Amino acid sequence: MAQTINNSASSVFNFNGGTSETANSNVSSINLQTSMGLTLTKTASPETFSAGDIITYTVKITNNSGSYLNGVRIIDNLANGNLAYVLSSASLTAGSTTYPVTPVSTNPLTFTLQQLSSGASMTLTYKAQVIFNLPPSVSTITNTIQGIGYTATGTITGYTSSNIQKKTEPGFLLEKTSSVTDVMSNQPFNYYIKLLNNSNETVNISSITDNLPTNFVFMTASLKIGSDSAVYLYSSDYTLNQNNTMIVSSIENQPIVIPANSTGILTITGYFN
């Protein structure tokens, strides 16, 4: 079984000392595995979209149950209708063999896959197209899948999801991702907050706020700007209160500045207890 933990961030900034503005990130989801079973890891490429774009999804399926699986079923909700499966685009890789697979249904998108030994993995890849009549208000597409493994005596399940972000006009954008989609308790991982300056002006960052999950145990934080090396933050560069809200306001006690057409990446390392 898994518990889905969602997290997002925000930043107060200005262009060249002008009026302060606030940018909000997407929601990053991590599945905290509370027991061993069917583990799913899903990635999307590319991670940004416009209406009509085609996205490649890759799903790694791992049997951690200790039981032989006679078959595996993958069910994808296709973002509740914001995505459409691209016909004949799916393939399955098991070991060194890759072969095409055909869904048994496209609403919801459903694949019935081969057997899977305990400890083994296989990878399902398929494409989906962002619908052309996507509502203008949709800025994030969250795509969730369920996996069902069939044992000799019953079933095991697993869940995961991935997010893609709408392409933006020139400006400042915040993106939130993580180094994992599935994690066990006490397993260190990274949250990433990407500060994207797509403008021709310098961006001055007043603060970066991350309402970290209450069961997240903070270890370290670092900030990389452009091609510079990542710098570990001093304790004076941030605050972390009893509600686990982290506010970063400087880098080595200096203002955070993102040059024109450049990117900063804040990395927060920790684990769930």
C-alpha positions in Angstrom: 0.0 0.0 0.0 1.1 3.6 -0.5 0.3 7.0 0.8 0.5 9.9 -1.7 2.2 13.0 -0.3 1.7 16.3 -2.3 4.0 19.3 -2.0 4.3 22.6 -3.8 6.3 25.8 -3.4 6.1 29.6 -4.1 8.5 32.5 -4.6 8.3 36.3 -4.1 10.4 38.0 -6.8 10.8 41.1 -8.9 12.3 42.1 -12.3 15.2 44.5 -12.0 13.9 45.9 -8.6 10.4 46.5 -9.9 7.1 45.5 -8.3 7.1 42.3 -6.2 5.2 39.4 -7.7 4.5 35.8 -6.5 5.0 32.6 -8.5 3.4 29.3 -7.5 4.8 26.0 -8.5 2.9 22.9 -9.6 2.2 20.1 -7.1 4.8 17.4 -6.8 3.5 14.0 -5.7 5.5 11.2 -4.0 4.1 7.8 -3.0 5.3 6.7 0.5 5.3 2.9 0.4 4.0 1.6 3.7 4.4 -2.0 2.7 6.1 -4.0 -0.1 4.1 -4.9 -3.1 3.8 -3.7 -6.7 6.0 -0.6 -7.1 5.3 1.8 -10.1 7.5 4.6 -11.2 6.2 6.9 -14.0 8.0 9.6 -16.0 6.9 11.9 -18.8 8.9 13.4 -21.7 8.7 16.2 -22.3 7.6 17.7 -19.0 6.0 20.8 -20.6 3.1 20.9 -23.0 0.9 22.9 -25.4 -2.5 21.7 -26.8 -1.9 18.9 -29.3 1.6 17.9 -28.0 2.5 14.2 -27.8 3.9 13.0 -24.5 5.9 9.8 -24.0 5.1 8.0 -20.7 7.4 5.4 -19.2 6.2 3.2 -16.4 8.6 0.9 -14.6 6.8 -2.0 -12.8 8.6 -3.8 -10.0 7.3 -6.8 -8.1 8.4 -6.4 -4.5 5.8 -8.6 -3.1 7.8 -11.8 -2.7 5.1 -13.7 -4.8 5.1 -14.7 -8.4 2.7 -12.6 -10.5 0.7 -14.5 -13.1 0.0 -11.2 -14.8 -0.1 -7.4 -14.3 -2.7 -4.9 -15.3 -2.0 -1.2 -15.8 -4.9 1.3 -15.8 -4.2 4.9 -16.8 -6.9 7.6 -16.3 -5.4 9.7 -19.1 -5.8 12.8 -16.9 -9.6 12.5 -16.8 -9.9 13.1 -20.5 -7.2 15.7 -21.0 -5.0 13.2 -22.8 -5.7 10.7 -25.6 -3.8 7.5 -26.3 -1.8 7.4 -29.5 -2.7 4.2 -31.3 0.1 1.6 -31.8 2.5 3.5 -29.6 2.9 1.1 -26.7 5.7 -1.4 -26.1 6.9 -3.5 -23.2 10.5 -4.2 -22.2 11.2 -7.3 -20.1 14.8 -8.2 -19.6 16.6 -7.6 -23.0 13.4 -8.1 -25.0 11.1 -5.3 -26.2 7.8 -6.0 -28.0 4.7 -4.1 -29.0 1.6 -4.3 -26.7 -2.0 -3.4 -27.4 -4.4 -2.0 -24.7 -7.5 -4.0 -24.0 -9.3 -0.7 -23.5 -8.6 3.0 -24.2 -11.2 4.4 -21.8 -9.7 4.1 -19.3 -6.4 3.1 -21.0 -5.8 -0.5 -19.8 -3.0 -2.9 -20.5 -2.9 -6.6 -19.6 0.8 -7.5 -19.3 2.8 -10.7 -18.9 3.8 -12.5 -15.7 6.5 -11.0 -13.4 8.8 -12.9 -11.0 9.4 -11.7 -7.4 12.1 -9.0 -7.5 11.9 -8.5 -11.3 10.9 -5.4 -13.2 9.5 -4.6 -16.6 8.9 -1.3 -18.4 5.8 -0.1 -20.3 6.2 2.8 -22.7 3.4 4.6 -24.6 2.4 7.9 -26.0 -0.5 10.2 -25.3 -1.6 13.4 -27.0 -2.8 16.5 -25.1 -6.3 17.2 -26.4 -6.7 20.2 -28.8 -9.7 21.6 -27.0 -7.9 21.7 -23.6 -9.6 24.3 -21.3 -7.4 27.4 -21.1 -7.5 27.2 -17.3 -5.5 23.9 -17.3 -1.9 24.7 -16.4 -0.9 21.2 -15.0 -1.9 17.8 -16.3 -1.7 15.1 -13.6 -1.8 11.6 -15.0 -2.5 8.8 -12.5 -2.1 5.0 -13.0 -3.0 2.0 -11.0 -1.2 -1.4 -11.2 -2.8 -4.7 -10.2 -0.6 -7.8 -9.8 -2.3 -11.2 -9.8 -0.9 -13.8 -7.5 -2.0 -17.4 -7.0 -4.2 -16.4 -4.0 -5.2 -12.8 -4.7 -4.0 -9.4 -5.9 -1.6 -6.7 -5.0 -1.8 -3.1 -6.1 0.3 0.0 -6.7 -0.3 3.6 -7.7 1.8 6.5 -9.1 1.3 9.7 -11.0 3.2 12.3 -13.0 2.8 16.0 -13.8 3.5 18.0 -16.9 3.3 21.8 -17.0 1.9 24.1 -19.6 4.5 26.0 -21.7 4.7 29.6 -20.6 5.3 32.9 -22.2 8.5 34.7 -21.4 8.6 35.5 -17.6 9.5 33.7 -14.4 8.3 30.2 -13.6 8.5 27.9 -10.6 8.6 24.1 -11.1 8.6 21.5 -8.3 9.8 17.9 -8.9 11.5 15.2 -6.9 14.2 12.5 -7.4 11.7 9.7 -6.8 8.1 8.9 -7.3 8.0 6.0 -4.8 10.0 5.9 -1.5 10.1 4.0 1.7 10.3 5.5 5.2 13.8 6.7 6.2 15.0 6.6 2.5 16.7 10.0 1.6 15.6 11.7 -1.5 15.6 15.2 -3.1 12.9 17.8 -3.7 13.9 20.2 -6.6 12.5 23.7 -7.0 13.5 25.0 -10.4 13.5 28.8 -10.8 13.1 29.5 -14.5 13.8 33.0 -15.7 12.6 33.0 -19.4 12.9 36.8 -19.6 15.6 39.2 -20.8 15.6 40.9 -17.4 17.4 39.9 -14.1 15.1 38.4 -11.5 15.7 39.2 -7.8 14.3 36.5 -5.4 13.0 37.9 -2.1 12.0 34.4 -0.8 11.3 30.8 -1.8 8.7 29.2 0.4 8.2 25.4 0.6 5.4 24.0 2.9 7.2 20.7 3.4 5.1 17.7 4.4 4.9 17.4 8.2 6.5 14.0 8.2 9.5 15.2 6.1 12.8 15.3 8.0 15.1 18.0 6.6 18.8 17.2 6.0 20.4 19.7 3.7 19.7 22.4 1.1 21.7 23.7 -1.8 21.2 26.2 -4.6 22.7 26.1 -8.1 22.4 29.2 -10.4 23.1 28.9 -14.1 26.3 27.1 -14.8 27.8 27.8 -11.4 28.4 24.9 -9.0 25.8 24.1 -6.4 26.3 25.9 -3.1 25.1 24.4 0.3 23.0 27.0 2.1 24.1 28.4 5.5 21.6 28.0 8.3 21.3 31.8 8.2 20.1 31.5 4.5 16.8 29.9 5.5 14.2 29.3 8.3 12.4 26.1 9.1 9.5 26.5 11.5 7.6 23.9 13.7 5.0 23.5 10.9 7.9 22.4 8.5 7.5 25.6 6.4 10.9 26.4 4.9 11.7 29.9 3.7 14.9 30.5 1.7 15.9 34.2 1.4 19.6 34.2 0.6 22.6 32.2 -0.7 25.7 32.4 1.5 24.1 35.5 3.1 23.9 37.2 -0.3 20.8 38.0 -2.3 19.4 35.4 -4.7 19.7 36.7 -8.3 18.7 34.7 -11.4 20.3 36.2 -14.6 18.3 36.8 -17.7 17.4 33.6 -19.6 18.9 31.5 -16.9 17.8 28.9 -14.3 18.3 28.3 -10.5 17.7 24.9 -8.8 17.1 24.7 -5.1 17.7 21.1 -3.9 16.2 20.1 -0.5 17.3 16.7 0.8 15.6 14.7 3.5 13.4 11.7 4.2 9.9 10.7 5.4 9.8 9.3 9.0 
